[in-house]
């Protein structure tokens, strides 16, 4: 204030002196103005130089407007030396030059001290934390700034950057030290780098960017690109998904290497083996680094050369598996050439020829490495040879093709399913009261005696029901029926005790799935054949024919335990002879395919055969006299019918436990059979002794003893006695 008052007094003194001198009015104004300028110039210049030294090293001459402003501040509002029109124009210029509020500096009086960027105490605007030397460039310097504050600051710098932060994003800090300016156009790259360092990613979504954890970024809609060249990767550092086709190295192998390289960085790497392709989801810079690794690893190597491998089979047959593999992995040319070679030397020569042609083709045409190979090019060219002695496969192929062959073999070389088949082949004798043995046995009550007790077996279905519900016609004269195992076995035992059943065979066999099992119980009968040579000499040769029982069975087991059986049964026997002594045969054959469940019994029947037997009765010695013997004997013919039945019970074996159970059951059955045989031997011995005594007595009386008179019980009365079935015989004799 003292300075101002002194200045005022000086000015007044000068005015008074000027009035005393009384010069012209125009000259007085000029003198006053010069004096005022001289007084004000020195302090104003010093102040301008001090202010400019903070920003620039050299002095700068103050502008006219700045001098007038300082004069106004020094002299207060006492006077203004500019016209009103000039003041109005200056106010308009200041209003037009004022920058937007979001990036403008506050007035000098609001920020008296310039401050270099450091750790902010409270959130501040972008203009206070960023040095903006121009409209398009700025400096970023932060020290442990909160991530959310950093994002807010960046959104003020760039109006087009809006962020939505995922709730799982943890607190993070941002520290940036930079002495160089960056363009506002590079701000998104800075944000991407900061987020990647903190394990985060920015995913575009309309006008916003989602800030999510990098490990979960593949779940969102990100840009998907294709190619393996560095030119296919965007220049910025945004999050993308890149599909990379491979030419030489397997995708699974390269995926393992890249996962080890990028462990813990939040990348997602997936290998698709079918197309030999890698799918990588990460930032553009990370994918660019991985592509450099891919270019060095995905190159031709010895992995594409043929090698020899030996695969030992555990369950399947080597020849069967080799046939399947050759159909899959060997082309037609290779198969035909291999089939024509009959020796090892020829096969080796053909292999060398094929290799030479392959090398010539490779030198003549070179495919670009960026084009992936087709499925046929990758998986053909293998050679599979079975080695039966050790049940192994010798495979010549590339390592890559061998990996595919191994996976195929593993699916084929599995333990086969097996089935334990119980069978009973028997003949049932038919009499006048019944026409069909099996149907008769299922429609009547059967009583038998064993073990000292009488046992009765009553069926639960009638003859008509059996024909309607349980019997199925395969062809004329043949029937089959499925029923419970224990019930049918009881009926067979009852028929056997009544001498109506003749068991021809009772085989038990284990057959593999889709493998044919055969049982043959036959006699070889010679048949004489004659031929006449060119010289007219007759020569005799013999041809042998089997007579007996042949059974061929092929099971097919499905996952539900249903066994489909392909059966072929033949029972043949000698029926007589021709005039020249050649034997004649009669055979009964069954060929069918049936389905039965595990543990269920299948009964096949309906093959009926009629036979005639002659029975002679007469007085001993006298009946043997030629010609006169006819007066002392009688001859009768007995007609009998027999029906062939087959009982089949399959037991599916899928595990070792099932096999052990079948073995224990079969062993127990053998023990019971041994006891039954021992008991039968004792009974047969007793009957033989009784028969010997009867024959001795009958011989003295001149009578013929029949087996039925020994083993059949005598009727209680003559009414219950069975009628004689011998035709032409005299009952009294």
ZAMARGU-4260 file (C-alpha; in steps of 0.2 Angstrom, whole numbers, plus 5000, padded with zeros to 4 digits):
<rodrens>
0) 5000/5000/5000 | 5014/5012/5004 | 5022/5009/4987 | 5005/5013/4979 | 5003/5028/4989
5) 5020/5034/4984 | 5017/5031/4966 | 5001/5041/4967 | 5009/5056/4975 | 5023/5056/4962
10) 5010/5056/4949 | 5001/5071/4957 | 5017/5081/4959 | 5021/5079/4941 | 5003/5085/4936
15) 5005/5100/4947 | 5022/5104/4939 | 5014/5102/4922 | 5000/5114/4926 | 5013/5127/4933
20) 5023/5126/4917 | 5006/5127/4907 | 5012/5118/4891 | 5000/5113/4877 | 4987/5100/4881
25) 4993/5086/4869 | 5011/5087/4875 | 5006/5085/4893 | 4997/5069/4889 | 5012/5062/4880
30) 5024/5067/4894 | 5013/5059/4907 | 5011/5043/4898 | 5030/5041/4895 | 5034/5044/4914
35) 5021/5031/4919 | 5028/5018/4907 | 5046/5022/4913 | 5040/5019/4931 | 5031/5003/4928
40) 5042/4994/4915 | 5056/4989/4927 | 5045/4979/4940 | 5034/4972/4926 | 5049/4965/4916
45) 5057/4957/4932 | 5041/4948/4936 | 5039/4941/4918 | 5057/4935/4918 | 5054/4926/4934
50) 5038/4918/4928 | 5046/4912/4912 | 5061/4905/4920 | 5051/4891/4928 | 5047/4884/4910
55) 5060/4890/4898 | 5078/4894/4900 | 5079/4910/4889 | 5070/4927/4893 | 5055/4932/4884
60) 5049/4950/4881 | 5032/4953/4889 | 5017/4956/4878 | 5007/4972/4878 | 4992/4963/4885
65) 5002/4956/4899 | 5010/4973/4904 | 4993/4981/4904 | 4986/4967/4915 | 5000/4969/4927
70) 4998/4988/4927 | 4980/4985/4931 | 4984/4974/4946 | 4997/4986/4952 | 4986/5002/4951
75) 4970/4994/4956 | 4954/5000/4947 | 4960/5019/4947 | 4961/5020/4928 | 4963/5009/4912
80) 4973/5016/4898 | 4964/5005/4884 | 4949/5010/4875 | 4932/5002/4879 | 4932/4994/4861
85) 4949/4985/4864 | 4943/4979/4881 | 4928/4971/4874 | 4938/4962/4860 | 4950/4955/4872
90) 4936/4948/4883 | 4929/4939/4867 | 4946/4932/4863 | 4949/4925/4880 | 4931/4917/4880
95) 4935/4908/4863 | 4952/4902/4868 | 4946/4894/4884 | 4948/4875/4882 | 4935/4862/4887
100) 4931/4860/4906 | 4937/4841/4906 | 4955/4846/4900 | 4957/4864/4905 | 4969/4871/4918
105) 4961/4880/4932 | 4965/4898/4934 | 4982/4904/4940 | 4974/4910/4956 | 4967/4892/4960
110) 4984/4884/4957 | 4998/4895/4963 | 5011/4882/4963 | 5016/4870/4949 | 5017/4852/4955
115) 5026/4837/4946 | 5015/4821/4946 | 5017/4810/4962 | 5006/4800/4973 | 4989/4807/4974
120) 4981/4809/4991 | 4963/4810/4985 | 4956/4807/4968 | 4959/4822/4957 | 4954/4826/4939
125) 4965/4821/4924 | 4971/4839/4922 | 4979/4839/4939 | 4988/4822/4937 | 4993/4822/4918
130) 5005/4834/4910 | 4996/4838/4894 | 5009/4848/4884 | 4997/4847/4868 | 4980/4842/4864
135) 4985/4825/4857 | 5000/4820/4869 | 5002/4818/4887 | 5014/4811/4900 | 5009/4797/4912
140) 5018/4795/4929 | 5009/4786/4943 | 5015/4778/4959 | 5004/4764/4967 | 4988/4771/4960
145) 4972/4761/4963 | 4967/4752/4947 | 4949/4759/4948 | 4956/4776/4950 | 4967/4773/4935
150) 4952/4767/4924 | 4942/4782/4929 | 4957/4794/4925 | 4959/4785/4908 | 4940/4788/4904
155) 4942/4806/4907 | 4957/4807/4895 | 4947/4797/4882 | 4929/4800/4881 | 4926/4784/4871
160) 4933/4773/4885 | 4920/4766/4896 | 4923/4752/4908 | 4912/4739/4917 | 4922/4730/4931
165) 4918/4712/4935 | 4914/4709/4954 | 4928/4696/4956 | 4942/4709/4951 | 4953/4711/4966
170) 4961/4727/4971 | 4977/4731/4961 | 4989/4745/4960 | 4996/4754/4945 | 5014/4762/4944
175) 5020/4770/4928 | 5036/4780/4926 | 5039/4789/4910 | 5048/4804/4904 | 5042/4803/4886
180) 5025/4809/4880 | 5012/4796/4872 | 4998/4800/4861 | 4980/4798/4866 | 4978/4785/4853
185) 4990/4774/4862 | 4980/4775/4878 | 4970/4758/4875 | 4987/4749/4873 | 4993/4756/4890
190) 4977/4750/4898 | 4978/4732/4890 | 4996/4731/4896 | 4991/4736/4914 | 4977/4724/4914
195) 4988/4709/4908 | 5001/4713/4921 | 4987/4711/4934 | 4979/4696/4927 | 4964/4705/4919
200) 4958/4707/4902 | 4947/4720/4893 | 4933/4713/4882 | 4924/4725/4870 | 4905/4725/4872
205) 4896/4738/4863 | 4902/4755/4869 | 4909/4748/4885 | 4924/4737/4889 | 4921/4722/4902
210) 4936/4721/4914 | 4936/4702/4919 | 4949/4690/4925 | 4960/4684/4911 | 4957/4665/4916
215) 4939/4667/4913 | 4940/4678/4897 | 4938/4663/4885 | 4920/4662/4891 | 4915/4679/4884
220) 4912/4684/4866 | 4930/4688/4859 | 4936/4690/4842 | 4941/4673/4833 | 4954/4673/4820
225) 4962/4660/4809 | 4980/4657/4803 | 4998/4653/4809 | 5007/4668/4801 | 5012/4683/4812
230) 5003/4694/4799 | 4987/4686/4805 | 4989/4693/4823 | 4982/4711/4826 | 4995/4725/4830
235) 4986/4730/4846 | 4986/4720/4862 | 4967/4715/4863 | 4961/4698/4868 | 4958/4686/4854
240) 4955/4668/4850 | 4967/4661/4837 | 4965/4645/4827 | 4982/4638/4821 | 4982/4624/4809
245) 4998/4612/4810 | 5006/4603/4797 | 5019/4591/4805 | 5019/4590/4824 | 5004/4583/4833
250) 4993/4596/4841 | 4992/4587/4857 | 5011/4587/4858 | 5013/4605/4854 | 4999/4610/4866
255) 5008/4602/4881 | 5024/4612/4876 | 5014/4628/4875 | 5005/4625/4891 | 5022/4622/4900
260) 5028/4638/4892 | 5013/4649/4897 | 5010/4641/4914 | 5001/4652/4926 | 4998/4666/4914
265) 4979/4663/4911 | 4980/4657/4893 | 4968/4644/4886 | 4976/4631/4874 | 4965/4617/4867
270) 4972/4604/4855 | 4959/4597/4842 | 4967/4580/4836 | 4955/4577/4822 | 4960/4592/4812
275) 4977/4593/4820 | 4973/4611/4825 | 4977/4622/4840 | 4965/4634/4848 | 4973/4648/4859
280) 4963/4661/4868 | 4975/4675/4875 | 4981/4693/4872 | 4988/4697/4854 | 5005/4699/4861
285) 5005/4682/4870 | 4999/4673/4854 | 5012/4682/4844 | 5025/4674/4855 | 5017/4657/4854
290) 5017/4658/4835 | 5036/4660/4835 | 5037/4644/4845 | 5025/4635/4833 | 5035/4641/4818
295) 5051/4633/4825 | 5043/4616/4831 | 5030/4613/4817 | 5044/4607/4804 | 5047/4591/4795
300) 5058/4579/4805 | 5061/4561/4807 | 5044/4559/4814 | 5037/4558/4796 | 5049/4543/4792
305) 5043/4525/4793 | 5048/4515/4808 | 5045/4497/4814 | 5034/4494/4829 | 5029/4477/4837
310) 5012/4477/4846 | 5008/4461/4857 | 4990/4456/4858 | 4982/4450/4873 | 4965/4444/4868
315) 4962/4444/4850 | 4970/4434/4835 | 4984/4442/4826 | 4978/4438/4809 | 4961/4444/4812
320) 4967/4461/4819 | 4980/4463/4805 | 4966/4460/4792 | 4956/4474/4799 | 4970/4486/4801
325) 4976/4483/4783 | 4959/4488/4777 | 4959/4504/4787 | 4977/4510/4785 | 4983/4503/4769
330) 4978/4509/4752 | 4972/4498/4738 | 4989/4499/4728 | 4998/4494/4744 | 4986/4479/4747
335) 4987/4472/4730 | 5005/4473/4729 | 5007/4465/4746 | 4995/4451/4741 | 5005/4447/4725
340) 5021/4446/4735 | 5024/4428/4741 | 5041/4429/4749 | 5050/4440/4761 | 5062/4445/4748
345) 5049/4451/4736 | 5040/4460/4749 | 5056/4469/4754 | 5059/4473/4736 | 5042/4480/4734
350) 5044/4491/4749 | 5060/4498/4743 | 5052/4502/4726 | 5038/4511/4735 | 5050/4521/4745
355) 5060/4526/4730 | 5044/4532/4721 | 5039/4542/4737 | 5056/4550/4737 | 5055/4555/4718
360) 5037/4561/4721 | 5043/4572/4735 | 5057/4580/4725 | 5046/4583/4710 | 5032/4591/4719
365) 5033/4601/4735 | 5017/4606/4744 | 5017/4622/4754 | 5019/4620/4772 | 5004/4631/4776
370) 4992/4619/4768 | 4987/4605/4780 | 4988/4587/4775 | 4972/4578/4772 | 4966/4563/4782
375) 4971/4551/4768 | 4988/4558/4767 | 4991/4557/4786 | 4984/4540/4790 | 4989/4529/4775
380) 5005/4520/4770 | 5006/4508/4785 | 5010/4490/4783 | 5003/4477/4796 | 5010/4459/4797
385) 5004/4446/4809 | 5016/4435/4818 | 5006/4420/4824 | 5020/4412/4835 | 5019/4426/4848
390) 5002/4433/4843 | 5009/4450/4839 | 5008/4463/4825 | 5023/4470/4816 | 5019/4487/4810
395) 5028/4498/4798 | 5022/4516/4799 | 5026/4534/4804 | 5026/4537/4823 | 5010/4548/4821
400) 5001/4535/4811 | 5006/4522/4824 | 4998/4532/4838 | 4982/4531/4828 | 4984/4512/4825
405) 4988/4509/4843 | 4971/4517/4848 | 4962/4507/4836 | 4970/4491/4842 | 4966/4495/4860
410) 4947/4496/4855 | 4948/4479/4846 | 4959/4469/4858 | 4946/4466/4872 | 4942/4450/4881
415) 4929/4441/4871 | 4912/4436/4879 | 4910/4417/4881 | 4895/4406/4884 | 4895/4389/4893
420) 4882/4378/4884 | 4874/4363/4892 | 4866/4351/4879 | 4856/4335/4880 | 4853/4325/4864
425) 4840/4310/4867 | 4827/4299/4858 | 4810/4297/4866 | 4801/4281/4862 | 4783/4284/4857
430) 4768/4272/4859 | 4750/4271/4853 | 4744/4282/4866 | 4754/4297/4861 | 4760/4304/4844
435) 4773/4317/4850 | 4785/4313/4864 | 4788/4331/4870 | 4770/4336/4869 | 4765/4320/4878
440) 4777/4323/4892 | 4771/4341/4895 | 4753/4336/4896 | 4752/4321/4908 | 4757/4318/4926
445) 4773/4307/4927 | 4777/4297/4942 | 4794/4290/4945 | 4803/4282/4960 | 4821/4285/4965
450) 4829/4286/4981 | 4816/4275/4989 | 4802/4288/4987 | 4789/4291/4974 | 4790/4308/4965
455) 4776/4316/4954 | 4779/4329/4941 | 4763/4339/4936 | 4765/4351/4921 | 4757/4369/4922
460) 4751/4369/4904 | 4741/4358/4894 | 4744/4351/4877 | 4734/4364/4868 | 4742/4378/4878
465) 4759/4371/4874 | 4755/4371/4855 | 4748/4389/4856 | 4760/4398/4868 | 4776/4389/4870
470) 4779/4379/4854 | 4784/4387/4838 | 4785/4379/4821 | 4801/4380/4812 | 4797/4368/4798
475) 4785/4353/4796 | 4788/4339/4809 | 4799/4350/4820 | 4795/4360/4836 | 4805/4369/4849
480) 4800/4375/4866 | 4808/4386/4879 | 4804/4383/4898 | 4812/4383/4915 | 4828/4372/4916
485) 4824/4362/4932 | 4806/4358/4926 | 4812/4350/4909 | 4826/4341/4918 | 4813/4333/4930
490) 4803/4327/4915 | 4818/4319/4906 | 4823/4310/4922 | 4805/4303/4923 | 4805/4297/4905
495) 4822/4289/4908 | 4816/4279/4923 | 4802/4273/4913 | 4814/4267/4899 | 4806/4279/4887
500) 4821/4290/4885 | 4837/4285/4876 | 4851/4298/4879 | 4862/4299/4864 | 4874/4312/4870
505) 4875/4325/4884 | 4890/4337/4879 | 4895/4353/4888 | 4905/4365/4879 | 4912/4383/4881
510) 4911/4394/4865 | 4917/4411/4862 | 4906/4425/4855 | 4904/4423/4836 | 4915/4407/4836
515) 4909/4391/4830 | 4910/4376/4842 | 4908/4358/4836 | 4904/4342/4844 | 4906/4325/4835
520) 4902/4308/4842 | 4903/4296/4826 | 4909/4280/4819 | 4918/4279/4802 | 4909/4267/4791
525) 4919/4261/4776 | 4909/4261/4760 | 4916/4250/4745 | 4918/4259/4729 | 4924/4251/4712
530) 4932/4259/4697 | 4937/4251/4681 | 4954/4256/4674 | 4958/4259/4655 | 4964/4241/4654
535) 4948/4234/4660 | 4954/4229/4677 | 4941/4233/4691 | 4949/4241/4706 | 4941/4243/4723
540) 4942/4258/4735 | 4934/4263/4751 | 4926/4279/4756 | 4923/4282/4774 | 4907/4291/4781
545) 4903/4296/4798 | 4888/4289/4807 | 4883/4296/4824 | 4880/4313/4831 | 4887/4330/4825
550) 4883/4346/4833 | 4888/4363/4827 | 4884/4379/4837 | 4889/4397/4835 | 4883/4409/4849
555) 4881/4428/4847 | 4879/4437/4864 | 4872/4454/4865 | 4874/4467/4879 | 4857/4462/4887
560) 4862/4444/4890 | 4852/4436/4876 | 4861/4423/4866 | 4857/4420/4848 | 4862/4402/4843
565) 4865/4396/4826 | 4862/4377/4827 | 4866/4363/4815 | 4862/4345/4822 | 4864/4329/4813
570) 4860/4311/4819 | 4864/4297/4807 | 4865/4278/4809 | 4866/4263/4798 | 4848/4257/4793
575) 4852/4242/4783 | 4862/4236/4768 | 4860/4234/4750 | 4860/4218/4739 | 4879/4219/4737
580) 4882/4222/4756 | 4884/4241/4755 | 4877/4249/4771 | 4863/4262/4770 | 4861/4277/4781
585) 4847/4286/4789 | 4850/4303/4796 | 4840/4317/4804 | 4846/4335/4803 | 4841/4351/4812
590) 4847/4368/4806 | 4840/4384/4814 | 4844/4400/4823 | 4835/4404/4839 | 4837/4416/4853
595) 4837/4412/4872 | 4841/4421/4888 | 4855/4418/4899 | 4851/4402/4910 | 4835/4398/4900
600) 4833/4381/4892 | 4828/4378/4874 | 4820/4362/4869 | 4820/4357/4851 | 4810/4342/4845
605) 4798/4335/4832 | 4810/4324/4822 | 4801/4307/4822 | 4808/4291/4815 | 4798/4275/4813
610) 4807/4258/4813 | 4802/4240/4813 | 4810/4226/4823 | 4806/4207/4821 | 4804/4196/4837
615) 4804/4177/4836 | 4797/4166/4849 | 4797/4147/4849 | 4802/4130/4857 | 4821/4129/4859
620) 4830/4117/4848 | 4814/4112/4838 | 4811/4130/4832 | 4829/4129/4824 | 4825/4113/4813
625) 4825/4117/4795 | 4808/4118/4787 | 4800/4109/4802 | 4805/4123/4813 | 4791/4134/4807
630) 4779/4123/4815 | 4787/4126/4832 | 4790/4145/4831 | 4781/4161/4827 | 4788/4178/4820
635) 4781/4195/4824 | 4785/4213/4818 | 4786/4227/4831 | 4784/4245/4825 | 4791/4258/4835
640) 4793/4277/4833 | 4806/4288/4841 | 4807/4307/4842 | 4824/4316/4843 | 4824/4330/4856
645) 4838/4343/4860 | 4839/4353/4876 | 4851/4368/4876 | 4855/4379/4891 | 4867/4393/4889
650) 4876/4402/4903 | 4885/4418/4898 | 4902/4421/4905 | 4908/4439/4905 | 4919/4439/4920
655) 4932/4428/4929 | 4919/4426/4943 | 4906/4419/4931 | 4919/4407/4925 | 4923/4401/4942
660) 4905/4398/4946 | 4902/4388/4931 | 4917/4377/4935 | 4911/4374/4953 | 4894/4369/4946
665) 4901/4357/4933 | 4913/4350/4946 | 4898/4347/4958 | 4889/4339/4944 | 4903/4327/4941
670) 4903/4322/4959 | 4885/4318/4958 | 4887/4308/4942 | 4900/4298/4950 | 4889/4293/4965
675) 4875/4289/4953 | 4886/4278/4942 | 4892/4268/4957 | 4874/4266/4963 | 4869/4260/4946
680) 4883/4247/4945 | 4877/4239/4961 | 4859/4239/4954 | 4865/4232/4937 | 4875/4218/4946
685) 4860/4213/4956 | 4849/4212/4940 | 4861/4202/4931 | 4862/4189/4944 | 4843/4189/4945
690) 4842/4187/4926 | 4855/4173/4926 | 4844/4163/4939 | 4828/4166/4928 | 4837/4160/4912
695) 4843/4144/4921 | 4826/4140/4926 | 4818/4145/4910 | 4830/4134/4900 | 4825/4119/4910
700) 4807/4123/4906 | 4810/4127/4887 | 4805/4145/4887 | 4812/4161/4880 | 4816/4175/4892
705) 4813/4193/4887 | 4822/4208/4895 | 4805/4216/4900 | 4801/4200/4910 | 4816/4203/4921
710) 4816/4222/4923 | 4797/4225/4922 | 4786/4223/4938 | 4773/4209/4936 | 4755/4215/4935
715) 4744/4213/4950 | 4730/4206/4939 | 4727/4200/4922 | 4717/4215/4918 | 4732/4226/4921
720) 4744/4216/4911 | 4750/4225/4895 | 4744/4218/4879 | 4756/4209/4868 | 4763/4220/4854
725) 4770/4206/4844 | 4760/4204/4828 | 4756/4186/4823 | 4761/4178/4840 | 4750/4166/4849
730) 4746/4173/4867 | 4745/4156/4874 | 4762/4152/4868
</rodrens>
